[in-house]
Amino acid sequence: EARAASWDPVGLQIGDADASVATAAVCHEVTPEIVERLIAEPVDLVVAYHPLLFRPAVRF
């Protein structure tokens, strides 16, 4: 966080910060293809360079 720009969303976006992690995936960006692979081969944690949500969701 110290090196991130003030507007850069950093940190956990979805999930439980206290959950244990046994498996992880790392990707540049969460694309539909990545989501399909994660459904087929689930992991406990996804670390992405680009955030899933760049701006906060205000309505669904």
BALOBA-1460 file (C-alpha; in Angstrom, 3 decimals):
// residues 60
<rec num="1" residu="e" x="0.000" y="0.000" z="0.000"/>
<rec num="2" residu="a" x="2.894" y="2.364" z="0.646"/>
<rec num="3" residu="r" x="3.862" y="2.360" z="-3.040"/>
<rec num="4" residu="a" x="0.336" y="2.484" z="-4.459"/>
<rec num="5" residu="a" x="-1.142" y="5.662" z="-5.896"/>
<rec num="6" residu="s" x="-3.794" y="7.332" z="-3.729"/>
<rec num="7" residu="w" x="-6.509" y="6.304" z="-6.222"/>
<rec num="8" residu="d" x="-5.285" y="2.704" z="-6.598"/>
<rec num="9" residu="p" x="-7.587" y="0.114" z="-4.974"/>
<rec num="10" residu="v" x="-5.359" y="-2.116" z="-2.834"/>
<rec num="11" residu="g" x="-6.292" y="-5.018" z="-0.608"/>
<rec num="12" residu="l" x="-8.929" y="-7.697" z="-0.194"/>
<rec num="13" residu="q" x="-11.977" y="-6.997" z="-2.354"/>
<rec num="14" residu="i" x="-14.065" y="-10.135" z="-1.835"/>
<rec num="15" residu="g" x="-13.795" y="-12.782" z="0.855"/>
<rec num="16" residu="d" x="-12.746" y="-13.390" z="4.425"/>
<rec num="17" residu="a" x="-9.423" y="-11.915" z="5.537"/>
<rec num="18" residu="d" x="-9.194" y="-14.562" z="8.276"/>
<rec num="19" residu="a" x="-9.720" y="-17.570" z="5.969"/>
<rec num="20" residu="s" x="-6.905" y="-20.094" z="5.677"/>
<rec num="21" residu="v" x="-5.257" y="-20.446" z="2.270"/>
<rec num="22" residu="a" x="-3.956" y="-23.758" z="0.928"/>
<rec num="23" residu="t" x="-4.117" y="-23.014" z="-2.812"/>
<rec num="24" residu="a" x="-3.719" y="-19.778" z="-4.742"/>
<rec num="25" residu="a" x="-3.821" y="-18.473" z="-8.296"/>
<rec num="26" residu="v" x="-1.956" y="-15.455" z="-9.631"/>
<rec num="27" residu="c" x="-3.081" y="-13.561" z="-12.729"/>
<rec num="28" residu="h" x="-2.590" y="-10.226" z="-14.415"/>
<rec num="29" residu="e" x="-6.312" y="-9.539" z="-14.769"/>
<rec num="30" residu="v" x="-9.468" y="-11.463" z="-13.847"/>
<rec num="31" residu="t" x="-11.018" y="-12.194" z="-17.245"/>
<rec num="32" residu="p" x="-14.006" y="-14.404" z="-18.118"/>
<rec num="33" residu="e" x="-11.519" y="-17.117" z="-19.126"/>
<rec num="34" residu="i" x="-9.813" y="-16.910" z="-15.735"/>
<rec num="35" residu="v" x="-13.181" y="-17.168" z="-13.978"/>
<rec num="36" residu="e" x="-14.040" y="-20.278" z="-16.034"/>
<rec num="37" residu="r" x="-10.746" y="-21.879" z="-15.035"/>
<rec num="38" residu="l" x="-11.293" y="-20.986" z="-11.375"/>
<rec num="39" residu="i" x="-14.726" y="-22.620" z="-11.504"/>
<rec num="40" residu="a" x="-13.184" y="-25.767" z="-13.013"/>
<rec num="41" residu="e" x="-10.157" y="-25.731" z="-10.674"/>
<rec num="42" residu="p" x="-11.135" y="-23.864" z="-7.473"/>
<rec num="43" residu="v" x="-8.519" y="-22.159" z="-5.295"/>
<rec num="44" residu="d" x="-8.666" y="-20.434" z="-1.918"/>
<rec num="45" residu="l" x="-7.100" y="-17.156" z="-3.037"/>
<rec num="46" residu="v" x="-6.753" y="-15.185" z="-6.266"/>
<rec num="47" residu="v" x="-4.040" y="-12.528" z="-6.471"/>
<rec num="48" residu="a" x="-4.541" y="-10.220" z="-9.454"/>
<rec num="49" residu="y" x="-2.388" y="-7.308" z="-10.587"/>
<rec num="50" residu="h" x="-5.472" y="-5.445" z="-11.818"/>
<rec num="51" residu="p" x="-8.299" y="-5.284" z="-9.279"/>
<rec num="52" residu="l" x="-11.574" y="-7.070" z="-9.918"/>
<rec num="53" residu="l" x="-13.455" y="-3.891" z="-8.976"/>
<rec num="54" residu="f" x="-11.670" y="-0.631" z="-9.727"/>
<rec num="55" residu="r" x="-14.447" y="1.553" z="-8.321"/>
<rec num="56" residu="p" x="-16.727" y="0.577" z="-5.438"/>
<rec num="57" residu="a" x="-19.990" y="-1.078" z="-6.453"/>
<rec num="58" residu="v" x="-22.819" y="1.203" z="-5.357"/>
<rec num="59" residu="r" x="-25.704" y="-0.920" z="-6.607"/>
<rec num="60" residu="f" x="-26.272" y="-4.351" z="-8.046"/>
